[in-house]
Amino acid sequence: MLQRFTLLLGIFVVMALSNAVVPVLPDFAEGAALQGAVYSAYFLGAFVAVLPAGYASDRIGSVTLIRAGLLLTLASGILLILSPFGLPLILCRVIEGIGGGIFLSATLAWTNSQPSGARESGYVMAALNLGLVVGLLAAGWLDSVFENHLAGIAVFTALAVPATAMSVAVREGERAGFVRADAGGIVRNYFWLFVAVMILVGVTGAVAAIYPGYTGNDSTVIALQLATINIATVGAVLVAPRFNFRSVPAIRASALLMAPAVAAGCVTPYAFPVIGALSGVTIVAVLAFLAETGIQQGVMTGLFNTASYAGFTILSALAGGVAGWFGFLPAFLLLAVMVAAAAVPIGRCRCEYRG
């Protein structure tokens, strides 16, 4: 119980701290270009770290990496409190992203290797999305209360201290029965699965990226509307593992149901919780699928995280470009078509190892 609580607290703190910068970006950097660099620097660090951390989890175990990820997160929080500017600030965010990527991959490798992997990993993803929501909302509220843009960062950095200290209680879990990963076999058998992850998880970030410019609402209202995506994801990843469904049909159904919801996002924000919930179902189904492959979970969950971050990056940039050149409606429709298309090739993936 203590081990699981430590991992859930850790992922909550890591994600809350990563998002605590967002509402106060103008206090850290001037100009949209520098603010964008500060924001995206975290994802750059996480993107380059998740797959190597997954491989390392299979080779040396997850526990060392879990502790290293929390230590890097704590160190980056302290550096952010020192209020660096310019390049040092961007480097701090890269370090924070590396720590977050290491911790996320190692934690999912640990949980998805357990006998109840789908449920355990569902709890992790719920804590992840809850951290994103709380970090975003709490940082903005604390800034207004204390009139200090560092207040939210200080709170979540302080919470990283007990999470890091408690990580000494985490021990390696049972991993019997998992075979060593073969890169060629994974690409042959699971390529379309990771493409589906990139689209069906990444679309949540793409919608969040273009919606503020489309709606023009007050920033507080926009934050609350977009938070419903993560809140719905939390509910879905907690509830979905309780149902005994087959992974591939669940992913295909989620894609087909999500497509009209994405298209409706340009009409009503009430579509956002539908998108978030279906993305949560996809996450649960994919993680269950990965556990059933019998392949070492460090590599498989590392690829899952890599595909997710790639989706956030590629789909957001693509949607933003289309919105800038052709308008917001074509951007929403393009995302909807890509989501629907993800349902077609997913059946080509097989839960089998051909090493």
C-alpha positions in Angstrom: 0.0 0.0 0.0 2.8 2.4 0.9 4.6 1.7 -2.4 1.5 2.4 -4.4 0.7 5.6 -2.5 4.2 6.8 -3.0 4.0 6.3 -6.8 0.6 8.0 -7.0 1.8 11.0 -4.9 4.9 11.1 -7.0 3.1 11.3 -10.3 0.6 13.8 -9.0 3.4 16.1 -7.8 5.5 15.7 -11.0 2.5 16.6 -13.2 1.2 19.4 -11.0 4.6 21.0 -10.9 5.0 20.7 -14.7 1.7 22.6 -15.2 2.1 25.1 -12.4 4.2 27.2 -14.7 1.4 27.6 -17.4 -0.8 30.2 -15.7 2.1 32.4 -14.7 4.2 32.2 -17.9 4.1 36.0 -18.5 5.8 36.4 -15.2 8.6 34.1 -16.2 9.1 35.3 -19.8 8.2 38.2 -22.1 6.8 37.6 -25.5 4.9 34.7 -27.0 8.0 33.1 -28.5 9.9 32.9 -25.2 6.8 31.8 -23.4 6.3 29.0 -25.9 9.9 27.9 -25.6 9.6 27.7 -21.8 6.3 25.7 -22.1 7.6 23.3 -24.7 11.0 22.8 -23.1 9.4 20.4 -20.6 7.9 18.2 -23.3 11.3 18.2 -25.1 13.0 16.8 -21.9 10.2 14.3 -21.3 10.1 13.1 -25.0 13.9 12.3 -25.0 13.7 10.6 -21.6 10.7 8.3 -21.7 12.0 5.6 -24.1 15.6 5.3 -22.7 14.0 5.2 -19.2 11.8 2.4 -20.3 14.7 0.4 -21.6 16.7 1.1 -18.5 13.8 -0.1 -16.3 14.0 -3.5 -18.0 17.8 -3.7 -17.5 18.4 -2.3 -14.1 15.0 -2.2 -12.6 12.4 0.6 -12.1 13.2 1.6 -8.5 16.4 3.4 -9.1 14.8 5.4 -12.0 11.7 6.2 -9.9 14.0 7.8 -7.2 16.1 9.6 -9.8 13.1 11.0 -11.5 11.7 12.4 -8.2 15.1 13.9 -7.3 15.4 15.6 -10.7 11.8 17.0 -10.2 12.7 18.3 -6.8 15.9 19.9 -8.0 14.1 21.5 -11.0 11.4 22.9 -8.7 14.1 24.5 -6.5 15.8 26.0 -9.5 12.5 27.4 -10.8 11.9 29.1 -7.4 15.3 30.9 -7.8 13.6 32.6 -10.8 16.0 32.1 -13.6 15.3 33.9 -16.9 16.1 33.3 -20.5 18.2 30.2 -21.3 18.7 29.1 -17.7 14.9 29.0 -17.3 14.5 26.9 -20.4 17.2 24.5 -19.2 15.4 24.1 -15.9 12.3 23.1 -17.7 14.2 20.6 -19.8 15.6 19.1 -16.6 12.2 19.0 -15.2 10.9 17.2 -18.3 13.7 14.7 -18.1 12.9 14.0 -14.5 9.2 13.7 -15.3 9.8 11.4 -18.2 12.1 9.1 -16.3 9.6 8.9 -13.4 6.6 8.3 -15.6 8.2 5.5 -17.7 9.7 3.8 -14.6 6.4 4.0 -12.7 4.3 2.6 -15.6 6.9 -0.2 -16.1 6.5 -1.0 -12.4 2.7 -1.0 -12.3 2.1 -2.6 -15.7 4.3 -5.6 -14.7 2.0 -6.4 -11.7 -0.7 -9.1 -11.9 -3.4 -6.3 -11.7 -1.4 -4.1 -14.2 -4.4 -2.5 -15.9 -6.0 -1.3 -12.7 -2.6 -0.2 -11.2 -1.7 1.7 -14.3 -5.2 3.2 -14.4 -4.6 4.7 -11.0 -1.3 6.1 -12.2 -2.9 7.8 -15.2 -5.7 9.1 -13.0 -3.2 10.7 -10.6 -1.3 12.1 -13.6 -4.4 13.9 -15.0 -5.5 15.0 -11.6 -2.0 16.5 -11.1 -2.3 18.4 -14.4 -5.7 19.9 -13.4 -4.7 20.8 -9.9 -1.3 22.3 -11.0 -3.0 24.5 -13.5 -5.9 25.7 -11.3 -4.0 25.9 -8.0 -1.0 27.9 -9.5 -3.3 30.5 -10.9 -5.3 30.8 -7.6 -2.2 30.9 -5.4 -0.7 33.6 -7.6 -3.8 35.8 -7.2 -4.0 35.2 -3.4 -0.3 35.8 -2.6 0.5 38.0 -5.6 3.5 35.9 -6.3 3.9 33.8 -9.4 6.2 31.4 -7.5 3.6 30.4 -4.9 2.2 27.4 -6.8 5.7 26.2 -7.8 6.8 26.5 -4.1 3.8 24.4 -2.9 4.3 21.6 -5.3 8.1 21.6 -4.9 7.5 21.2 -1.1 5.2 18.3 -1.8 8.1 16.7 -3.9 10.1 16.4 -0.7 7.9 13.8 1.1 7.4 12.0 -2.2 11.1 11.7 -2.8 11.7 10.6 0.8 9.0 8.0 0.6 10.5 6.5 -2.5 12.9 4.6 -0.3 10.0 2.3 0.5 9.5 1.2 -3.1 10.8 -2.2 -4.0 11.1 -4.0 -7.3 7.8 -5.8 -8.2 7.4 -9.3 -9.5 8.2 -9.5 -13.2 8.2 -13.2 -13.9 6.9 -14.3 -17.3 7.9 -11.3 -19.4 10.2 -11.9 -22.3 13.0 -9.6 -23.5 12.0 -7.0 -26.0 12.9 -7.3 -29.7 12.7 -4.0 -31.6 12.0 -5.5 -34.9 9.2 -7.7 -33.6 7.6 -4.7 -31.8 7.7 -2.6 -34.9 6.1 -5.4 -37.0 3.4 -6.3 -34.6 2.5 -3.1 -32.7 3.3 -0.2 -35.0 -0.4 0.7 -35.5 -1.1 0.4 -31.8 1.4 3.2 -31.1 0.1 5.3 -34.0 -3.4 5.0 -32.4 -1.9 6.2 -29.1 -0.2 9.1 -30.8 -3.6 10.2 -32.3 -6.1 9.3 -29.7 -4.1 10.6 -26.8 -2.4 13.4 -28.6 -5.6 14.9 -29.9 -6.5 16.1 -26.3 -3.4 18.3 -26.4 -4.2 19.5 -30.0 -7.7 20.5 -29.0 -6.4 22.4 -26.0 -3.8 24.1 -28.1 -6.2 25.6 -30.7 -9.3 26.2 -28.6 -8.2 29.3 -26.7 -7.4 31.2 -29.9 -10.7 30.0 -31.4 -13.1 30.9 -28.6 -11.5 34.1 -27.3 -13.1 33.6 -23.9 -11.7 34.8 -20.6 -8.6 32.8 -19.7 -10.2 31.6 -16.4 -13.2 30.2 -18.3 -10.9 28.6 -20.9 -8.9 26.9 -18.2 -12.0 25.5 -16.5 -13.4 24.3 -19.9 -10.2 22.6 -20.9 -9.8 21.1 -17.4 -12.9 19.0 -18.1 -10.8 17.0 -20.5 -8.4 15.8 -17.8 -11.2 15.4 -15.2 -13.1 13.1 -17.6 -9.9 11.2 -18.3 -9.5 10.7 -14.5 -13.0 9.2 -14.2 -12.5 7.0 -17.2 -9.2 5.5 -16.2 -10.6 4.7 -12.8 -13.8 3.1 -14.1 -12.8 1.4 -17.3 -10.5 -1.3 -15.7 -13.5 -2.6 -13.8 -15.0 -3.8 -17.1 -13.8 -6.9 -18.9 -13.5 -5.7 -22.4 -11.3 -6.6 -25.3 -8.6 -4.1 -26.0 -8.7 -3.7 -29.8 -12.5 -3.4 -30.1 -12.4 -0.8 -27.2 -9.8 1.3 -29.0 -11.6 1.1 -32.3 -14.9 2.1 -30.6 -13.3 5.0 -28.8 -11.9 6.3 -32.0 -15.2 6.2 -33.8 -17.0 7.8 -30.9 -14.3 10.4 -30.3 -14.2 11.7 -33.9 -17.7 13.4 -33.8 -16.8 14.8 -30.4 -13.7 16.4 -31.7 -15.6 17.9 -34.6 -18.2 19.2 -32.1 -15.4 20.9 -30.1 -15.6 23.9 -32.4 -19.3 24.3 -31.5 -19.5 23.5 -27.8 -17.1 22.9 -24.9 -19.4 20.2 -23.7 -17.7 17.9 -26.2 -14.4 18.2 -24.2 -15.3 15.7 -21.4 -16.4 13.2 -24.0 -13.0 13.5 -25.7 -11.3 13.2 -22.3 -13.3 10.2 -21.3 -12.8 8.3 -24.5 -9.1 9.1 -24.4 -9.0 7.6 -20.9 -10.7 4.4 -22.2 -8.1 4.2 -24.9 -5.2 4.6 -22.4 -6.6 1.8 -20.2 -7.2 -0.5 -23.3 -3.7 0.2 -24.6 -1.9 -0.5 -21.3 -3.9 -3.7 -20.9 -2.9 -4.7 -24.4 0.7 -4.0 -23.6 0.6 -6.2 -20.5 -0.9 -9.0 -22.5 2.0 -9.0 -25.0 4.2 -10.7 -22.5 7.1 -8.4 -23.5 9.1 -6.5 -20.8 7.0 -3.6 -19.9 9.7 -1.0 -19.6 10.2 -0.9 -23.3 6.5 -1.2 -24.1 5.3 1.6 -21.7 8.3 3.7 -22.8 7.0 3.4 -26.4 3.5 4.3 -25.1 4.8 7.4 -23.5 6.9 8.3 -26.5 3.9 8.0 -28.8 1.8 10.1 -26.4 4.3 13.0 -26.3 4.8 12.7 -30.1 1.1 13.1 -30.5 1.0 16.2 -28.2 3.7 17.7 -30.3 2.9 16.8 -33.8 -0.9 17.1 -33.7 -0.8 20.4 -31.8 1.6 21.9 -34.4 -0.4 20.5 -37.3 -3.7 21.8 -35.9 -2.2 25.2 -35.2 -0.8 25.4 -38.7 -4.1 24.5 -40.3 -6.0 26.9 -38.1 -3.5 29.7 -39.0 -3.7 29.1 -42.7 -7.3 27.9 -43.3 -9.2 28.6 -40.2 -10.3 26.8 -37.0 -13.1 24.8 -38.4 -10.8 22.9 -40.9 -8.4 22.3 -38.0 -11.1 20.7 -35.9 -12.4 18.7 -38.8 -8.9 17.5 -39.8 -8.3 16.2 -36.2 -11.7 14.5 -36.3 -10.8 12.7 -39.6 -7.4 11.6 -38.2 -9.1 10.2 -35.0 -11.7 8.3 -37.1 -9.0 7.0 -39.4 -7.1 5.5 -36.4 -9.9 3.0 -36.0 -9.1 1.3 -39.3 -5.6 -0.2 -38.9 -5.7 -1.0 -35.2 -7.0 -4.5 -35.9 -3.7 -5.4 -37.6 -2.0 -5.4 -34.2 -1.7 -8.7 -32.4 -1.1 -9.6 -28.7 1.7 -11.9 -29.5 5.5 -11.9 -29.4 7.5 -12.7 -32.5 11.0 -12.1 -31.3 
